[in-house]
Amino acid sequence: QVQLVESGGGLVQAGGSLRLSCAASGRTFSGFLMGWFRQAPGKEREFVAAISRSGGSTFYGDSVKGRFTISRDNAKNTVYLQMNSLKLEDTADYYCAASLTVRSTGVQVASLYDYWGQGTQVTVSS
Protein backbone atom coordinates (compact mmCIF):
# COMPACT_ATOMS: atom_id res chain seq x y z
CA GLN A 1 0.00 0.00 0.00
CA VAL A 2 0.99 3.59 -0.55
CA GLN A 3 -0.77 6.72 0.53
CA LEU A 4 -0.62 9.84 -1.62
CA VAL A 5 -1.44 13.33 -0.39
CA GLU A 6 -1.52 16.27 -2.76
CA SER A 7 -1.06 19.89 -1.77
CA GLY A 8 -0.40 23.25 -3.36
CA GLY A 9 -3.63 23.85 -5.21
CA GLY A 10 -5.47 27.12 -5.07
CA LEU A 11 -6.72 30.14 -6.96
CA VAL A 12 -4.37 31.84 -9.41
CA GLN A 13 -4.75 34.36 -12.18
CA ALA A 14 -4.22 33.38 -15.78
CA GLY A 15 -0.55 33.58 -16.63
CA GLY A 16 0.47 32.77 -13.09
CA SER A 17 2.19 29.77 -11.58
CA LEU A 18 1.55 27.11 -8.98
CA ARG A 19 3.55 24.17 -7.72
CA LEU A 20 1.73 21.05 -6.67
CA SER A 21 3.29 18.50 -4.37
CA CYS A 22 2.40 14.89 -3.74
CA ALA A 23 3.81 13.24 -0.66
CA ALA A 24 3.91 9.46 -0.58
CA SER A 25 4.08 7.13 2.37
CA GLY A 26 4.05 3.40 2.69
CA ARG A 27 5.94 1.31 0.19
CA THR A 28 9.25 2.33 -1.32
CA PHE A 29 8.58 5.48 -3.30
CA SER A 30 11.35 4.93 -5.80
CA GLY A 31 9.65 1.77 -6.97
CA PHE A 32 6.73 3.71 -8.44
CA LEU A 33 6.33 5.55 -11.67
CA MET A 34 4.44 8.70 -10.71
CA GLY A 35 1.85 10.59 -12.65
CA TRP A 36 -0.41 13.61 -12.49
CA PHE A 37 -3.90 13.63 -13.92
CA ARG A 38 -6.61 16.23 -13.82
CA GLN A 39 -10.36 16.30 -14.12
CA ALA A 40 -12.46 19.34 -14.85
CA PRO A 41 -16.20 19.41 -14.06
CA GLY A 42 -18.13 17.41 -16.60
CA LYS A 43 -15.02 16.14 -18.32
CA GLU A 44 -13.06 12.91 -18.31
CA ARG A 45 -9.86 12.47 -16.36
CA GLU A 46 -6.95 13.75 -18.42
CA PHE A 47 -3.29 12.77 -18.33
CA VAL A 48 -1.04 15.68 -17.39
CA ALA A 49 2.46 14.35 -16.76
CA ALA A 50 4.44 11.36 -15.56
CA ILE A 51 7.96 10.68 -14.38
CA SER A 52 9.96 7.48 -14.33
CA ARG A 53 11.13 5.81 -11.16
CA SER A 54 14.60 7.34 -11.33
CA GLY A 55 13.34 10.68 -12.59
CA GLY A 56 15.33 10.29 -15.78
CA SER A 57 12.34 10.26 -18.09
CA THR A 58 9.35 12.56 -18.15
CA PHE A 59 6.16 12.53 -20.17
CA TYR A 60 3.61 15.26 -20.79
CA GLY A 61 0.15 15.66 -22.18
CA ASP A 62 -0.03 17.81 -25.29
CA SER A 63 -2.02 20.54 -23.57
CA VAL A 64 0.67 21.21 -20.96
CA LYS A 65 3.91 20.66 -22.86
CA GLY A 66 6.27 23.58 -22.43
CA ARG A 67 4.31 24.99 -19.49
CA PHE A 68 4.34 22.26 -16.84
CA THR A 69 7.31 20.42 -15.37
CA ILE A 70 7.17 17.23 -13.35
CA SER A 71 9.96 16.29 -10.99
CA ARG A 72 10.53 14.00 -8.03
CA ASP A 73 12.69 13.76 -4.96
CA ASN A 74 13.01 10.14 -3.94
CA ALA A 75 14.76 11.10 -0.71
CA LYS A 76 11.68 13.10 0.29
CA ASN A 77 9.14 10.66 -1.19
CA THR A 78 7.60 13.54 -3.09
CA VAL A 79 6.66 14.32 -6.66
CA TYR A 80 6.07 17.85 -7.87
CA LEU A 81 4.23 19.54 -10.69
CA GLN A 82 5.41 23.03 -11.51
CA MET A 83 2.71 24.78 -13.51
CA ASN A 84 3.58 27.98 -15.35
CA SER A 85 1.68 30.19 -17.77
CA LEU A 86 -1.58 28.87 -16.41
CA LYS A 87 -4.66 29.15 -18.57
CA LEU A 88 -8.36 29.17 -17.74
CA GLU A 89 -8.62 25.68 -19.20
CA ASP A 90 -6.14 24.36 -16.64
CA THR A 91 -8.85 24.69 -13.99
CA ALA A 92 -9.47 21.21 -12.60
CA ASP A 93 -8.93 18.86 -9.72
CA TYR A 94 -5.39 17.52 -9.94
CA TYR A 95 -4.60 13.99 -8.84
CA CYS A 96 -1.35 12.29 -8.09
CA ALA A 97 -1.06 8.61 -9.02
CA ALA A 98 1.47 5.84 -8.56
CA SER A 99 2.11 2.73 -10.59
CA LEU A 100 4.31 -0.27 -9.91
CA THR A 101 4.06 -1.76 -13.36
CA VAL A 102 3.17 0.78 -16.02
CA ARG A 103 5.65 1.19 -18.86
CA SER A 104 6.39 4.33 -20.81
CA THR A 105 3.90 3.38 -23.50
CA GLY A 106 1.08 3.34 -20.97
CA VAL A 107 1.72 6.35 -18.76
CA GLN A 108 -1.32 8.19 -20.12
CA VAL A 109 -3.73 5.39 -19.16
CA ALA A 110 -5.31 6.12 -15.80
CA SER A 111 -6.45 2.55 -15.24
CA LEU A 112 -2.84 1.36 -15.17
CA TYR A 113 -2.10 3.28 -11.99
CA ASP A 114 -2.43 1.44 -8.70
CA TYR A 115 -2.81 4.24 -6.17
CA TRP A 116 -4.40 7.68 -6.21
CA GLY A 117 -4.45 10.70 -4.01
CA GLN A 118 -7.60 12.57 -3.08
CA GLY A 119 -6.84 15.49 -5.34
CA THR A 120 -6.17 19.18 -5.01
CA GLN A 121 -8.20 21.87 -6.69
CA VAL A 122 -6.65 24.37 -9.07
CA THR A 123 -8.71 27.33 -10.23
CA VAL A 124 -7.38 29.74 -12.83
CA SER A 125 -9.21 33.04 -13.05
CA SER A 126 -9.18 35.72 -15.72
Phi, psi and omega in degrees: 000149172219141177252137181238131180230117179271154174206167175104355178289171179163195181259131181216149177282153177304137183093348182276187184227154172215153172237120176267147175236151176223112180264132182249144174220156181114240183290167183302117186299321185292351177276356185251135162283136184246143180223161171238134174234165175218157179217119177268157180305129178077006181239164178283159177294136187239135175292134179250303184198159175212159181219139183291171185300322179274344185089001184283341180233139177230155184222144183222147170287153185300326185286347183241356181304134179086350180244326183251149177225126176260143177209168179214153175233100184292337177289333180256002180054043186223141172242145185238156171225106176273122184244116179244164178049049185295144181243162178305322184287356174278353178298124183181170165273132183252131184240139173265143181218153182230140179226136176277332194239346187295142176259173184302328182288347184242011188296339182274357185264110186298325184292347181273357179267142188268328186226147183225146170276179182274348176098155174223138187272134175239124179237123179253124183250158181272000000 
